[in-house]
């Protein structure tokens, strides 16, 4: 079987812990090339994962005609430039979340993807958790009725210890763009992307200076649905915590672990799986499913779930979040 030749730009933590090990195990993938400005890291990882073509300048990597797809796992402020270079070189791309710093960057990347007729996917891995995918199927089947409210939260340490991650100019924001965007994307996906009506957000800077370390938000939609979420790097908690609850006219479902119930007159029907997967396995499986979906879409030239085009709607909401927090009032769309 022919293998899809995949390259990766940026060999930091997410590439080392997630992308490279998973891609290495995929029978239909060859890790064809890698680019990393840190020469020592580049050498060590290229040898470890048997990557024959390694570069410190990604432009040279993009000159390789055989290369079909590129994973971009660099700091957020470099995403747009690298994405545009990849797309204009005729390569399909998977951007690590958040995908871009802002709405304008997302729009330019999407325009380039359409112009070059290439796939541009954003790695919103919460969508690809097995429990989230089951919940999506349950909602789509109508078992819970129309979903009118989603309540969610994510508390954990920040995703990167690098200095750039705490600078608004390079990261685009704080915990809202780190954890909040994943929760928002998942919630919007479960609701089938309704049109927003207004947002209200409160941010806090307890342990940070230029970007928020905690945020509480509420989004109202034109169809009367509501999303509420809280995200934090600094809430005092013994463990990381990820929760999401969906409330429908006919039933309720929760994630982590997945529990689902439908009301039937005076009783209820339990859809909860008999066996639950632990959090670590859900995290691993989400990335496995995400990468398999990306490679599968490249191989079959089909539309991806979690595209840059969808990111535009999310970034428009995120823009409203920061405006609401700055002005201290509700923002209407």
N, C-alpha and C positions, 0 to 999 in steps of 0.2 A: 504493500500500500504506500502510495506517495505521501510524503510528510509536508505539512505546512511549515515554511521557514519563517520563524519568528525572531525578531530582535528586541532587545530591551535597552532603554536609555535610562541610566540612573541605577546604580547597584547598592542603594542604601538598605535600610532595615526591611522595608516591605518587599523589596526584590529578593533579599536573602532569605527571609522567613517564609514568604508566601509564593511569589511568582516563579522563581527558579526551581524550587523543589517540586512544585505541582507540574510545571511544564516538562520537567525532566521525566516524570512518570507517564506523561501522555504519549500513547503509542503513535498518534498521528501528527506529532509535533517534533520539529528539530529546533533547538535553541541555536540558531544560525549565527547570530552576532550579538555583541554587547558593546555599549559605550559608557564609559565612566571616567570623569576627569581626574579622580584619585588613582594614580598609576599603580600603586601597591594593591589597592582593593581590586582594581581591574584585573591584575595579574593573578592574584590569589583565587578569585571567584571564577575566572575564565578557566583556570586549571582544574578547580574543583568540579565544575559542571561541564567540562570538556567542550568549551565554546571556542571554536577554531578561529573565529574572526572577532577580534576585540580592538576597540579604538578609544582614544581619549577625545577625539573630535567626531561627534555623531554625523557630521556632514559626509564624512568619508564612508560611513556605514550605509548611508542612504543612496550612495552611488551604486550599490550592489543590486543588479537587476533581479537576482533570485529572491531577494528579501520581499516577503509578501505582507507582513504585518509587524507593527511595532508597539510595544508597551512603553508608555511614558511614565516613569516613576521618579521624577525629579521634583525639586521645590516648586510650589504652585506658581510663583512669579515667572517661571520659565516655560510653563505649559503652552501658552499661546504661540510663542515663537517656534518651539519645537514641533508642536502640532501642525502648524501651517507649513513648515519645511517638510515634514513627513508626507502630508497630504499632497502637496505640490510635487513631491517626488514619486507620487503614485502608490503610496503605502497606506494600508488600512491601519487605524490606530485604536488603542485602548488607553484612555487617560485615567490615571489614578484620581480618586475623588480628592478635592471637590471638582476637578475638571478645569476650572478657570477661577480667576480672582473675582470676576464680576460679570455682569450681563453683557457688556460690550464685547469682551473677549469671547464669550460663549457664542455670540452671534457671528463673529468673524470666523471662528473655527467651523461652525455649522455651514456657513456660506462656502468655505473652501472645500468642505467634504462634498457638498452638492455639486460644486463646479467640477471637481475631479472624479465624481461618482465613486467615492470610497466610503467605507464604514468608519464612523467616528463614534466610539462608545465610551461611556463614563463608568468607572468601576464602582457603582453603588451596590456593594456586596450585600447589604441587608436584604435587598429584594431576593437574593439567591439563597438565603437560608432555607433549608427544607421546610421548617415550620411556617415561615412566611409564605412560601409557595403553596403550601396546603391551605393556609388561611385565605389566600387569594382565590383559590379554586372554590372554597366554601362560599365566599362572598359572591363570586360570579355565578354560582349555581342557584343563588337566591335563598339559600337555607336560612340566612340570618335576616332576610328582608333588607330593605333599604338602610344603608349605614348612615347614621346622622351625627355620630360623635366618635372621635378617636382621641384617646388620652395616652400619652407616651412620655418616657423619660430615659435619659442615658447619663450615667455618672461613671466616670473613669478618668485615669490620668490622660494627659494629652498624647496624641498619636506620634509626636516626634519630640525629641529632646534637643534638636538643633536650634540654634539661635534665631534663624530666619523664621521659625514657626511662631515666635512671639512678636513679630513685627508686622503691622498692618500693611505696610508697603510691599512686603514679600509674600505674606500668607493670605492677605485679603480680608482677614478678620480673625476672631478667636474661636471660642468653643462653638459658636453657632455655625461657622463654616467647617469646623472639624467634625463635631458630632451631630449638631443640629441639622445639617444638610442631609445626612443619612436618614435620620428620623423623618424629616420632612418629605424626602423623596419616597420613602417607603409608604408613608401615610397617604400621600397624593396618589401613588400607584394603586393602593387599595381602594381609594375612592374614585378611581377612573378619571383623575385630573379635572375636577370641577373648576369653574371660574371663580377666582377669589373676589371677595367684596371688601374686606378690610383686615388689617393686622394691628395687634397691640403687643409691644415687647418691652420688657424691663431687663436691662443688663447690669452686671456687677463686675467690679475690678478689684476683688479682695486680695489676690496674689499676683496680679499682672498690672501693667501700666498702659500699654497702647492698644491691647486687645482684651475683650471681655473673657472672664474665666467662668462665668455662670450667666444663664439667661432663662427667662420664663416667657413663653409666647402663646398667643391665641390668634387663630386665623378663622375668620368667618367667610363662608362661601355663598354665592348667589342662590344656591339650591337649599340654603339654611343649614347645611352641614358645618360642623366646627371641628377644628383640630387644636388640641392643647398639648404643649410639650415643655419639658424643662430639661436643660442640659448643663452639665457642670464638670470642670476639672477639679473643683475645690470643695464640693460638698464633703463633709466628714462622713466617711463610710468605710466599713471594714472590707468590703468587697466591691468590685465593679458591678454595676447594676444596669440592666437593659430591660425595659418593660414597654408593652404596648397593649392597649385594650380597645376593642372595637364594639360599638353598641349599635345594634340594628333594631328595626321595628319588631322583628320576630325572634331575635336571639342575640347572644353575646359571645365574643371569643377573646382570648388573651394569649399573648406570646410569652415564651420563656418561663415555664414550658407552655406548649400549646394546649389550651383547654377551650372547648366550644360547646355551647348549649343552644337548643332551640325550644321555645315555649310552644307547647301543644295543649291548649285549654288549661286544665289545672295541673298538668305535669310538664315534664321537660324531656327532650331527646338529647342524649349526651353523645357528641361527636369526638370527644377527647380520645386520641390514640392510646392504645393499651401500653405501648412502649415509648418512652421519651428519650431524646438524644441529649447528652450533656452539652454544656455551653461551649467547651473547647472544641468538640466535634462539629457543632453547628457553625462555629467560626471558620473552621477548616473547610467544611463542606460548602459553605457559601462561596469561598474563593474558588474551589474546584468547579462548582457549577458555573460561576461567572466566566472563568477561563475557557471551559468547555463550550459555553454558549458563544463566546467571542470567536474562538477558532472555528466552530461549526458554521457560524455566519460568514466568515471569511471563505471557507471552503465551498459553501453553497451559494454565496453571494446573495444572502437574504438579510432582511432588516433585523437590527438588533433590539433587544429590550434595553432600556436605559441608554438612549442615544444622546448626543450633544444637543440635538433639536429639543428633546424633553428637558434638558438642563436649562434651556432658556427660560422656561416657565418657573423653574425652581429659583433661578438666579433673580428673576423679577420679584419674586416673593421675598428673597433674602435682602434685596435692595430696600424693600419696604420695611423689613425688620429693623435694619440699621437706621433708617430714617425715623421710624417710630421711637426707637431708643434714644436717638439724638434729640428729638423734639419733645419727648416725654408725653406723647399723645397718640391716639389711634390714627392710622393712615388709611384712607379710603382709596380704592382703585377705581 
